[in-house]
Structure formats: C-alpha cells, structure tokens
Amino acid sequence: MKHFTISDRVAMAFVLALPLLFVQEIAAKITPQPTPVRKDLMEVKIYRLVVDPSSLQPVVLIADPSGEMAMPIWIGPNEAAAIQGELEGTKPPRPMTHDILERVIRRLNGTVRRIVITEEKEGIYHAIIVLEKDRTSLELDARPSDSIAMALKFKAPIFISRDLFKEKAFLLREKKNAEDAYGLTIQTLNPLLAEAFSFKKEKGALVADVKEGSQAEKDGFQRGDILVEIGAEEIEDAAAVRSALEKIRGQATVKIFRKGGFSTLTLNPAN
C-alpha cells in the first residue's frame, strides 16, 4: 500500500479544490444556476458507524429517513476516524486531509451543496461531491467515504440512487429489549475501536447511537461513550450492558470514558 506524506495530501487537497478557482470564469460563460436534485435520487442519513467483526474493517450504515432500511458501505480507518470525529464534534490535534480540503473550499468562498452515491462497479461504490460557488455547481468524482466526511463538515445532504439503495439495503430488525427501551444502541468494543477512541483497554461497550428524546439522552449519554462499569459490575461487552439494564430497578451509577477522560452518569431506566 502506498503511503502519502502530508505534502502529498495537501497537494491532493489543493488539486481537488482547484476547480473552484475557475468557477467565476466558467460562470461568465453560462447562466449561474444550482444543479437540481434528480428525481431518481433519495436522501439518506448516517445510521451508524460500526466495525465488521470478521474483517475488523469499519462500516458506515446509511439509512432511509424512516430508519427502516439501511445499507452498509465498507470504508478505511482514516475515513472512519474522520466521519466519527464529525459525528462527535471532535477535532484531531493536527488537520487531516479532509480538514485541509474544507479550509481550501471555504477560503475560496465555495461550499459542498450535497454528495451523491451514484453506482456500484465491480464491488466498488462511486460518488460525487457537488461543489457550489456563486450559484454555479461543479461535480467531483470521489469515494463515498470521503464524500460523506465532506458532507458532514458542510452539513450537506447525502443522496443515493434509489435503485442502488433498494438493491443493497436490508431491513433493520432490532429486538425491543431493555437496551432499546432505554434508548441506547450498544456495540462491543474491539482493539480497533479502542485505539480509535484512545481507550487503553480492550474491554468495554461503545455507545453507537442514542435515540433522540430517550431516557438515555436525558441521562446525558452521548454517541461515542465507552461504558466501563454499571453499578458495581464491570462491563466487558455489549451483552453485559443488556444484562445490567435488565437487572436494574432503580438508579445506577455508570462509569464512562469520554473524549480522553473518565466520568460518571446516573442511569434511570425505570423512568
């Protein structure tokens, strides 16, 4: 695998952003008008970022607005870290490639209007980033992972071909248990996830999602929290969380790891 230096990444970012430099010249030759969204596209949302247990490769799940169907896209660890950082609102110590590209686009007074996951060829998904400057749009070919990271940075909508989503999506069948009732989606921690969250242990349970308006949200849980202890019980995996939630009848103290440090929350599952 070829490893790019920081200089290489900066250069690539500028090359990707270079078309924006010519937008004003292009706009003088055409009527400035945003590109409309095609009717064969549908808007999706980021449902969850998980790790494939068999390959330890990150997977981003995109879902329809109802949350009934989801489609997996396998991505690289760097792109997963960028997406996770945007979902959590955290920034790396030094700017990564996506951060540099964002700064270049903003400095040129451009924006990412939307991204579109267009097709699959030979097992590889393709996407485009729709850039806009002065109401003139430009489309850049890109990987879905990079496109999603940029969409999150600019709070731009994510679209996908309806036919592609219909072909690749699966029905989300989640059992209603104590975990669901409380409003948490839990994933067992593994070495790759522990490293990504700077957690020095390899045992624990990661909060993959917190349902909006749930008791878990009211109690202060956030996506990306690592559950270490519930009451006096050490948490080693997702099953331990489910077991603890089913046993609790009143309040319980939960030890969590969040953004580099430990803290405690009070869990109220009976409310």
C-alpha positions in Angstrom: 0.0 0.0 0.0 1.3 3.4 -0.9 1.6 5.9 2.0 1.2 9.5 1.2 3.1 12.2 3.0 1.5 15.3 4.5 2.8 17.3 1.5 1.2 14.8 -0.8 -2.1 15.1 1.0 -2.0 18.9 1.0 -1.2 18.8 -2.7 -4.1 16.5 -3.4 -6.5 18.7 -1.4 -5.5 21.7 -3.5 -5.8 19.7 -6.7 -9.4 18.7 -5.7 -10.3 22.2 -4.8 -8.6 23.8 -7.8 -11.8 23.8 -10.0 -13.3 26.3 -7.7 -10.7 28.8 -8.8 -12.2 28.7 -12.2 -15.8 28.9 -11.3 -16.1 32.7 -11.8 -14.6 32.3 -15.3 -17.0 29.5 -16.1 -19.9 31.4 -14.7 -19.3 34.2 -17.1 -20.0 31.8 -20.0 -23.1 30.1 -18.5 -26.1 31.1 -16.6 -25.5 30.8 -12.9 -27.9 28.2 -11.6 -27.7 25.5 -9.0 -28.0 21.9 -10.3 -31.4 20.5 -9.3 -31.6 17.2 -7.4 -32.6 14.4 -9.8 -35.9 12.5 -9.2 -34.1 9.2 -9.2 -32.2 10.1 -6.0 -33.3 9.7 -2.4 -31.9 11.4 0.7 -30.3 9.2 3.3 -28.8 9.7 6.8 -25.9 8.2 8.7 -27.4 5.5 10.8 -24.4 4.0 12.5 -20.6 3.6 12.2 -19.6 0.1 13.2 -16.8 -2.4 12.7 -17.2 -5.7 10.7 -16.3 -8.3 13.3 -14.9 -10.7 10.7 -12.5 -8.3 8.9 -12.3 -5.6 11.6 -12.9 -3.1 8.8 -15.1 0.0 9.6 -18.5 0.1 8.0 -20.8 3.1 7.7 -24.5 2.3 7.6 -26.7 4.8 5.7 -30.5 4.6 6.3 -33.6 5.9 4.7 -35.4 8.8 6.6 -37.7 6.3 8.3 -34.8 4.3 9.7 -36.4 1.1 8.4 -33.8 0.2 5.8 -30.0 0.5 5.9 -27.2 -0.1 3.5 -23.6 -0.9 4.5 -20.5 0.7 2.9 -17.1 -0.6 3.9 -14.6 2.2 4.4 -11.0 2.7 5.5 -9.9 3.5 9.1 -8.8 7.1 8.3 -12.1 7.9 6.7 -13.9 6.2 9.6 -12.0 8.4 12.0 -12.9 11.5 10.0 -16.6 10.6 10.0 -16.6 9.6 13.7 -14.9 12.9 14.5 -17.6 14.9 12.7 -20.4 12.9 14.3 -19.0 13.5 17.8 -17.9 17.1 17.1 -14.2 16.4 17.9 -11.2 17.6 16.0 -7.8 15.9 15.6 -4.6 17.5 17.1 -3.4 18.4 13.6 -5.6 18.9 10.5 -6.2 15.8 8.3 -6.7 15.8 4.6 -10.5 16.4 4.9 -9.8 19.3 7.2 -7.4 20.9 4.7 -9.8 20.4 1.8 -12.6 22.0 3.8 -10.4 25.0 4.6 -9.4 25.4 0.9 -13.1 25.3 -0.2 -14.2 27.8 2.4 -11.3 30.1 1.7 -12.4 30.2 -2.0 -15.9 31.1 -0.8 -17.2 27.7 -2.0 -19.4 25.1 -0.3 -20.4 21.5 -0.6 -24.0 21.6 -1.7 -24.6 17.8 -1.5 -23.0 14.5 -2.1 -24.4 11.7 -4.2 -23.6 8.0 -4.1 -24.2 7.1 -7.7 -23.4 3.5 -8.5 -21.5 0.3 -7.8 -19.0 -1.1 -10.3 -17.2 -4.4 -9.6 -17.9 -4.2 -5.9 -16.8 -0.6 -5.5 -19.2 2.2 -4.8 -18.8 5.6 -6.6 -19.9 9.0 -5.5 -19.7 12.7 -6.5 -19.3 15.8 -4.4 -21.3 18.7 -5.7 -19.4 22.0 -5.1 -21.1 25.3 -5.4 -19.7 28.8 -5.7 -21.7 31.9 -6.8 -24.7 29.7 -7.6 -22.6 27.6 -10.1 -22.1 23.9 -9.4 -19.2 21.6 -10.1 -19.2 17.8 -9.7 -16.1 16.0 -8.5 -15.7 12.2 -8.6 -14.9 10.8 -5.2 -15.2 7.8 -2.9 -18.3 7.6 -0.8 -16.3 7.6 2.4 -14.5 10.9 1.5 -17.8 12.3 0.2 -19.7 11.5 3.5 -16.9 13.1 5.5 -17.1 16.3 3.5 -21.0 16.3 3.6 -20.8 16.2 7.4 -18.2 19.0 7.5 -20.5 21.3 5.5 -23.8 19.9 6.9 -24.8 19.0 3.4 -27.4 16.4 2.5 -26.4 12.9 1.4 -28.2 11.4 -1.6 -28.1 8.0 -3.2 -29.6 6.3 -6.3 -33.0 4.9 -5.4 -32.3 1.7 -7.4 -28.9 1.2 -5.7 -30.3 1.6 -2.2 -33.2 -0.7 -3.0 -30.8 -3.3 -4.2 -28.3 -3.1 -1.4 -30.3 -2.1 1.7 -31.5 -4.5 4.3 -34.4 -4.4 6.8 -33.4 -3.2 10.2 -34.7 -5.8 12.6 -33.9 -4.9 16.1 -35.4 -6.7 19.1 -37.2 -4.5 21.6 -35.2 -5.1 24.8 -34.1 -3.1 27.8 -31.4 -1.5 25.8 -33.8 -0.4 23.1 -36.4 0.8 25.6 -33.8 2.9 27.4 -32.6 4.4 24.0 -29.1 3.1 23.6 -27.5 1.2 20.7 -24.5 -0.7 22.1 -21.6 -2.3 20.3 -18.9 -4.5 21.9 -15.5 -2.7 22.0 -12.7 -4.3 20.0 -9.0 -3.3 19.6 -9.6 -1.2 16.5 -12.4 0.8 18.2 -10.4 1.1 21.4 -7.5 2.6 19.5 -9.7 5.0 17.6 -11.1 6.4 20.8 -7.7 6.4 22.6 -9.0 3.9 25.2 -6.2 1.9 26.7 -8.3 -1.2 27.5 -9.8 -3.6 25.0 -12.9 -4.5 27.1 -16.0 -2.3 27.3 -19.1 -1.4 25.3 -19.3 1.5 22.9 -22.4 3.7 22.6 -23.0 3.5 18.8 -26.2 5.7 19.0 -28.5 7.4 21.4 -32.2 7.7 20.5 -33.4 11.3 20.3 -35.8 12.1 23.2 -35.0 8.8 25.0 -34.2 8.4 28.7 -30.6 7.7 27.8 -30.3 11.1 26.1 -31.9 12.8 29.2 -29.4 11.0 31.4 -26.6 12.5 29.4 -25.3 9.6 27.3 -23.7 10.5 24.0 -22.7 8.7 20.9 -19.0 7.6 21.3 -19.2 7.0 25.1 -17.5 3.8 26.3 -19.3 2.1 29.2 -16.8 0.8 31.7 -18.9 0.0 34.8 -22.6 -0.1 35.6 -23.2 -0.1 39.4 -20.6 -2.4 40.8 -20.5 -4.6 37.6 -17.6 -4.3 35.2 -18.7 -4.0 31.6 -16.8 -6.3 29.2 -19.1 -6.3 26.2 -22.5 -5.3 24.8 -24.1 -8.4 26.4 -23.0 -7.2 29.9 -24.8 -3.8 29.3 -28.0 -5.6 28.3 -27.8 -7.9 31.3 -27.2 -4.9 33.7 -30.1 -2.9 32.2 -32.5 -5.8 32.7 -31.5 -6.2 36.3 -31.6 -2.6 37.4 -34.9 -1.5 39.1 -33.8 2.0 40.2 -31.0 4.5 39.7 -27.4 3.2 39.0 -24.1 5.0 38.6 -22.3 4.4 35.3 -18.6 4.9 34.8 -17.9 6.0 31.2 -14.9 7.0 29.1 -15.5 10.1 27.0 -13.1 12.2 24.9 -9.9 11.1 26.8 -11.2 11.0 30.4 -13.4 9.1 32.8 -16.6 10.4 34.3 -19.9 9.2 35.8 -23.5 9.4 34.9 -26.7 8.4 36.7 -28.8 5.9 34.8 -32.6 5.9 35.3 -34.0 3.0 33.3 -37.3 2.9 35.1 -38.3 6.5 34.2 
